[in-house]
Amino acid sequence: MNLSKLSVSCIITTKNRPDLVLVAIQSVLQQTHNRIKLIVIDDSDDNITEKMIRNKDLPLKYIKNDQSRGAQYSRNIGLSEV
């Protein structure tokens, strides 16, 4: 099996942790596997996390929940994007 042809999806959920989510994003992007689909679901009730992510030119899909709905809901949103 040729693993280089496999795609990997990574879902990151976050809530009011802009600095930590950027560290998590950079960790995923530094992986040697080059077929990674990164999805970030933002459950924050602040605007800081969204601004920090949108101000960076990052290869990811960013989704902001319309209101705080919890980690399980956010993970399910991410899974629906895979």
PyRosetta script that sets phi, psi and omega in degrees:
from pyrosetta import init, pose_from_sequence

init()
pose = pose_from_sequence("MNLSKLSVSCIITTKNRPDLVLVAIQSVLQQTHNRIKLIVIDDSDDNITEKMIRNKDLPLKYIKNDQSRGAQYSRNIGLSEV")
pose.set_psi(1, 130.8)
pose.set_omega(1, 178.9)
pose.set_phi(2, -90.9)
pose.set_psi(2, 104.2)
pose.set_omega(2, -176.2)
pose.set_phi(3, -70.7)
pose.set_psi(3, -20.8)
pose.set_omega(3, -178.9)
pose.set_phi(4, -69.0)
pose.set_psi(4, -16.4)
pose.set_omega(4, 179.2)
pose.set_phi(5, -92.1)
pose.set_psi(5, -6.3)
pose.set_omega(5, 179.2)
pose.set_phi(6, -79.4)
pose.set_psi(6, 140.9)
pose.set_omega(6, 173.5)
pose.set_phi(7, -96.1)
pose.set_psi(7, 146.4)
pose.set_omega(7, 178.4)
pose.set_phi(8, -122.8)
pose.set_psi(8, 131.1)
pose.set_omega(8, 174.8)
pose.set_phi(9, -105.5)
pose.set_psi(9, 134.1)
pose.set_omega(9, 178.9)
pose.set_phi(10, -123.1)
pose.set_psi(10, 123.2)
pose.set_omega(10, 179.8)
pose.set_phi(11, -109.8)
pose.set_psi(11, 124.0)
pose.set_omega(11, 176.5)
pose.set_phi(12, -115.1)
pose.set_psi(12, 124.0)
pose.set_omega(12, 173.3)
pose.set_phi(13, -104.6)
pose.set_psi(13, 146.0)
pose.set_omega(13, -178.8)
pose.set_phi(14, -145.8)
pose.set_psi(14, 153.4)
pose.set_omega(14, 175.2)
pose.set_phi(15, -147.8)
pose.set_psi(15, 110.4)
pose.set_omega(15, 175.2)
pose.set_phi(16, 53.9)
pose.set_psi(16, 39.3)
pose.set_omega(16, 177.3)
pose.set_phi(17, -134.7)
pose.set_psi(17, 64.1)
pose.set_omega(17, -174.4)
pose.set_phi(18, -60.3)
pose.set_psi(18, -39.7)
pose.set_omega(18, -178.7)
pose.set_phi(19, -68.3)
pose.set_psi(19, -42.5)
pose.set_omega(19, -178.4)
pose.set_phi(20, -70.0)
pose.set_psi(20, -36.3)
pose.set_omega(20, 179.8)
pose.set_phi(21, -67.2)
pose.set_psi(21, -34.6)
pose.set_omega(21, 177.2)
pose.set_phi(22, -66.3)
pose.set_psi(22, -36.6)
pose.set_omega(22, 175.8)
pose.set_phi(23, -64.4)
pose.set_psi(23, -43.6)
pose.set_omega(23, 179.3)
pose.set_phi(24, -63.4)
pose.set_psi(24, -42.4)
pose.set_omega(24, 178.8)
pose.set_phi(25, -61.4)
pose.set_psi(25, -47.5)
pose.set_omega(25, -179.8)
pose.set_phi(26, -62.2)
pose.set_psi(26, -36.7)
pose.set_omega(26, 178.1)
pose.set_phi(27, -61.8)
pose.set_psi(27, -43.5)
pose.set_omega(27, 178.4)
pose.set_phi(28, -65.0)
pose.set_psi(28, -44.5)
pose.set_omega(28, -176.5)
pose.set_phi(29, -69.0)
pose.set_psi(29, -19.6)
pose.set_omega(29, 179.7)
pose.set_phi(30, -86.3)
pose.set_psi(30, -1.3)
pose.set_omega(30, 179.2)
pose.set_phi(31, -67.1)
pose.set_psi(31, 152.7)
pose.set_omega(31, -177.7)
pose.set_phi(32, -78.7)
pose.set_psi(32, -22.2)
pose.set_omega(32, 176.7)
pose.set_phi(33, -68.3)
pose.set_psi(33, 130.3)
pose.set_omega(33, -172.7)
pose.set_phi(34, -101.5)
pose.set_psi(34, 5.1)
pose.set_omega(34, 179.1)
pose.set_phi(35, -116.1)
pose.set_psi(35, 64.8)
pose.set_omega(35, -178.6)
pose.set_phi(36, -111.3)
pose.set_psi(36, 127.4)
pose.set_omega(36, 172.9)
pose.set_phi(37, -101.4)
pose.set_psi(37, 115.9)
pose.set_omega(37, -176.8)
pose.set_phi(38, -104.3)
pose.set_psi(38, 125.7)
pose.set_omega(38, -179.9)
pose.set_phi(39, -123.4)
pose.set_psi(39, 125.5)
pose.set_omega(39, 178.4)
pose.set_phi(40, -114.4)
pose.set_psi(40, 123.3)
pose.set_omega(40, 177.5)
pose.set_phi(41, -108.3)
pose.set_psi(41, 119.8)
pose.set_omega(41, -176.3)
pose.set_phi(42, -102.0)
pose.set_psi(42, 114.0)
pose.set_omega(42, 179.6)
pose.set_phi(43, -103.9)
pose.set_psi(43, 16.5)
pose.set_omega(43, -175.4)
pose.set_phi(44, -70.5)
pose.set_psi(44, 153.2)
pose.set_omega(44, 171.7)
pose.set_phi(45, -109.1)
pose.set_psi(45, 18.5)
pose.set_omega(45, 172.0)
pose.set_phi(46, -111.8)
pose.set_psi(46, 171.8)
pose.set_omega(46, 175.5)
pose.set_phi(47, -104.5)
pose.set_psi(47, -3.8)
pose.set_omega(47, -175.7)
pose.set_phi(48, -68.0)
pose.set_psi(48, -45.6)
pose.set_omega(48, -177.8)
pose.set_phi(49, -60.4)
pose.set_psi(49, -47.2)
pose.set_omega(49, -179.9)
pose.set_phi(50, -61.2)
pose.set_psi(50, -45.3)
pose.set_omega(50, -179.9)
pose.set_phi(51, -61.1)
pose.set_psi(51, -42.9)
pose.set_omega(51, -178.4)
pose.set_phi(52, -64.3)
pose.set_psi(52, -41.2)
pose.set_omega(52, -179.2)
pose.set_phi(53, -71.7)
pose.set_psi(53, -43.9)
pose.set_omega(53, -177.5)
pose.set_phi(54, -70.1)
pose.set_psi(54, -24.5)
pose.set_omega(54, 178.7)
pose.set_phi(55, -75.8)
pose.set_psi(55, -13.5)
pose.set_omega(55, 177.5)
pose.set_phi(56, -97.7)
pose.set_psi(56, 147.9)
pose.set_omega(56, 176.0)
pose.set_phi(57, -94.6)
pose.set_psi(57, 85.2)
pose.set_omega(57, -173.8)
pose.set_phi(58, -113.8)
pose.set_psi(58, 141.6)
pose.set_omega(58, 178.8)
pose.set_phi(59, -81.0)
pose.set_psi(59, 80.4)
pose.set_omega(59, -178.4)
pose.set_phi(60, -151.8)
pose.set_psi(60, 164.4)
pose.set_omega(60, 172.7)
pose.set_phi(61, -102.7)
pose.set_psi(61, 123.7)
pose.set_omega(61, -178.0)
pose.set_phi(62, -109.5)
pose.set_psi(62, 129.0)
pose.set_omega(62, 177.9)
pose.set_phi(63, -128.4)
pose.set_psi(63, 128.0)
pose.set_omega(63, 178.1)
pose.set_phi(64, -107.3)
pose.set_psi(64, 123.1)
pose.set_omega(64, 175.4)
pose.set_phi(65, -64.9)
pose.set_psi(65, 143.5)
pose.set_omega(65, -179.3)
pose.set_phi(66, -67.8)
pose.set_psi(66, -24.0)
pose.set_omega(66, 172.7)
pose.set_phi(67, -153.7)
pose.set_psi(67, 163.1)
pose.set_omega(67, -179.5)
pose.set_phi(68, -65.2)
pose.set_psi(68, 123.1)
pose.set_omega(68, -175.2)
pose.set_phi(69, -125.6)
pose.set_psi(69, -3.7)
pose.set_omega(69, 177.2)
pose.set_phi(70, 99.7)
pose.set_psi(70, 164.9)
pose.set_omega(70, -174.8)
pose.set_phi(71, -67.1)
pose.set_psi(71, -41.2)
pose.set_omega(71, -178.0)
pose.set_phi(72, -62.8)
pose.set_psi(72, -45.1)
pose.set_omega(72, 178.6)
pose.set_phi(73, -60.1)
pose.set_psi(73, -45.6)
pose.set_omega(73, -179.1)
pose.set_phi(74, -62.5)
pose.set_psi(74, -42.3)
pose.set_omega(74, 177.3)
pose.set_phi(75, -63.2)
pose.set_psi(75, -39.9)
pose.set_omega(75, 178.0)
pose.set_phi(76, -65.0)
pose.set_psi(76, -36.9)
pose.set_omega(76, 175.0)
pose.set_phi(77, -61.9)
pose.set_psi(77, -45.5)
pose.set_omega(77, 178.1)
pose.set_phi(78, -60.0)
pose.set_psi(78, -43.9)
pose.set_omega(78, 179.5)
pose.set_phi(79, -63.2)
pose.set_psi(79, -32.8)
pose.set_omega(79, 179.3)
pose.set_phi(80, -70.0)
pose.set_psi(80, -15.5)
pose.set_omega(80, 179.7)
pose.set_phi(81, -92.1)
pose.set_psi(81, -8.7)
pose.set_omega(81, -176.8)
pose.set_phi(82, -75.1)
pose.dump_pdb("model.pdb")
